[in-house]
Amino acid sequence: MNEYIIPIAIFLGFGAVAGILLVIASRFLHVEADETASQILDALPGANCGGCGYSGCEGYANAVASGNAPKNLCKPGGADCLKKISEILGEETGDFVREIAYVHCNGNCNATEDKYEYIGTQSCAAVEKFYNGKGKCIYGCAGLGDCVAVCDFGAINIVNGVAKVTPAKCTACGKCIAACPNRMISLRRETEKVLLQCNSKDTGKVTRQACKNGCIGCRICEKKCPEGAITVSENRAVIDYNKCTSCGTCVDACPQKCLKKLPDCNVV
């Protein structure tokens, strides 16, 4: 019997010592939780999308609470989230302009063609490794849905061979931007109403041969804009939204119809 009692006693002794050490450690090594950070975390939507530049909502909440990050970086939370965080910090809300992902391509199946038949892995990143993609325009949308696959909010679909964004669902998390191998998706401010639907940097002649809807750098929009808001750079129109009044003059003048004016479109 004694041969069992001694090992059990030793085991219980170790357990008791370990318990005492844990109690001491928890008392002396305890880190007080930042109440402000906890409140900010509760105010965030919990998407953990990384659109703010931090690993997740908790990391962003800690950064805001410590004064190391602006309070308006949570794009999925939008204006309501900014208001809640401002109330927690006891500060003025300030302005919040919603951002939406935008696909700079209108090279649909009616406007361009493939230069070869691709039967490999159905991925934009995969097809782009073969001769700069299957499409005649090497800058355009491959249409295989890498952006669709990473969108957690169902905001992107492939329509007629080109990715399209549903603004009402977009949280501007930026995952689609990172997933696109041609870097033809960007974030636009909701107030930006005139958009270029082309990503090509080729000369007008090459672009015209590749896509009927491509920007040929003709500078007509540049000449017609009454505000001087458009310049042509790298063979495509560039819009200065600090000057643009969304009058639509450039849209009407564009011979390629590659400039588009919102606002009443559900898909851009």
N, C-alpha and C positions, 0 to 999 in steps of 0.2 A: 504493500500500500504506500509505503514511504517513497518508493521509486516514482510514483505519480504525483505526490503532493509537492515535492521539491520543485520539479519543472513547472507545475502550475503556479506555484508561489512566485517563482522567478518571472514567469510570463506576466502575471498580474502586477508584479513590481515594476517591470518595464513599462507596462501600460499606464500605470499611475504616474510614473515619472514623465512619460511622454505627454500625458494629459496636462500635467502641471506646467510643462514647458510651453505647450500650445496656449494655455491661458495667459502666461506671462508675455509670450510673443505677441498675442493679439492685443494686449493692453498697451505695450510699448511701441509696437510697430504699426498700430492702427492709423490709417490715413482718413481723415475726415472727408466725407463726400462733399463736393462743391454743390451747395443747394441751387445756386443759380444755374450751373451747368445741367443739373437734373431737370429743372423747370424748362430750360431751353430744349432739352432732349424731348420732353413731353410735348412741346409745341411743334416739333418737327414731324413731318408725315411718316417717317420711318421707312422711306424708300431705300435708303442705303445705296443710292445709285452712283455716288462718287462725283456727281456733277458739280459739287462745290469745291472739288479739288482735294477733299479729305477722304480717308478710307471708308467712312460711314458717318451716320448721323451723330453717333457718340463723339467721334473725333472732332467733328465740326462744332458740336455743342460746347465741348471743352475749350476749343479755340476761341469761340465767340465770348464765352464767359471770362476768359483770361485776357480779352482785349487783343488777341492775335489774329482775328479774322473779322471781316465786315459782317454785318448782320443780314445782309440782303443776298447772300449767295445761294440760298436754297430755292432752286428754280421749281421743283415740283410743288413746294409749299406755296409759292407765289406771294401775292400781296397779303393774304390772311396770315400766313406764317410770319412775314415781316412785321405785321402789326402786333402779333402776340409776343415776339421776341423784343420788340421795342418797349412794350408795356412791362415786360420782365426786367429790362435794363433801365427802365425809367427814362427813356429817350424819345425824341420825336421819331415818327415813323419814316419820314422821307419818301422819296419817289421810288416806285418799283415798276419797271417796264418788262412785261413778260417777253420771253424769247421762245422761238419756235424753230425747229429744224427745217431746213430748206434744201431741196435737191436741185442743183444747178445743171439740169439736163432736161431736154424735151425731145431727145432722140428716140422717139417711139418707133414701133414697127412700121409705121407708115412713112417715116422720115429717113430711116437709115437701114442698112443691111449688115449681115454678118459676112466676114471675109472667109470663114471656114466653119465647118460643122464641128461643134465641141461635144464630145461624149464622155468626158472625164468627170471628176468630182464636181458636183453641182455647187460651186462656191465661187464668188467673185474673186477672192484672193487666189484661188487655184487657177482659174482661167487666165488671169492677168499675167501669169508666169509664162504663158505661151504666146509669144509674138505680141506682147502688150494687149492681150485680150482678143476676143473673137469678133468684136465689132469693127467696122471700118473707121469709126472715130475712136482713137485710143484714149480720149479723155472722158468718154461718155459712160453712162450707167451700163454695167454688164447684165443687170436684170436677174441675177441669180439669188438675190435675197440675203446676203450677209447682214445687211442692216436690219432686215425683217427679223432675222434669227436672234439678234441681240436686244431688240426692243422689248422691254418688259411690260409695255403698256399698250401694245397692239396698235401703235400709231403709224406704222409704215406698211404699205402693201405694194406689190408689183402690179402695175396697171399698164397693159399694152407694152410690156418690155422695159418699163422705167419705174423706179421707186417713187412713190407718192406719199406725202405726209398728211395725216389728218390732224390739223392744228388743235382741235378740241381735246385730243388724246395725248398730244405731245407734252412732255414735262421738261424738255431741253436738258436731259441728263447728259447728252453728248456721246452715248455709246455707239450710235449709228455713225457718227463722225469718225470715231476711231476704227470702226469696222470696215469702212469704205476704202478699198485699196487705191482708188483714183482721187481720193480727197475732194470729192465733188459735192459733199454735204457740209453745210455750215449752219450756224445759228443766226437768225435774223430777229431784230426787234419787231414786236407786233405792230409798231407804228410805221414800219417800213413797208410801203404799199407797192412800189414799183420794183420789179425783180427781173434779173437777167436769167434766162433759162438756158444757159450754155456754159460749158466749162473748157471749151477748146482754146488752145493758144496757137493753133496753126494759122497760116495765112488764109485770106479769104478764099483763094482758089482751092486750097487743100480742104478747107472746112466745107465748102460748097459741094465738093465731090463726095465727102464722107457723110454729110447730113443736110437734109433740106431745111432743117430748123436751126442750124448753127449760126452763131454770130460771125460775120465776115469782116468785121472791123471797118465798115464803110464810112464811119464817122457822121452819118446823117443824123443820128440821135444827138451827137455832140453838138452839131451845128444848130439843130432845131430847139434844143433845150433853152427856154427863156431865162433860167436861173444859173446856167453854166454848171449844172450839177453832174454832167456826164463827160468823161474823158475816155479815150480809147488807149488802153495799155495792154501790151502783149497780144495784140490783135483782137481784143474783145472790150466791150463797154464796161466801164467801172463807174458806179454811182456813188456820189458823195451825198449821204443822207442828211448831212448838216445843211445842205442847200436844197435838196429835193423837196418840192411841195406836192408831189403826187398828182400833178396836173394831167399827166397822161399824154403830153405832146410827143414824147419820144416813142411811146407805145404805138401811137397812130402812124408815126413816120417810119418806123422800122420795116424795111422791105422783107426781112426774113421772119418777122413776127416772133422774134426770140425774146422780146421784152414783154412782160406781163404786168398788168395792174390788178391788185386786189382792191377792195377787201372782201367781196361777197363770195369768195371761193372756199369751199370746205376742204379741198385738197390742193396742196401746193407742191 
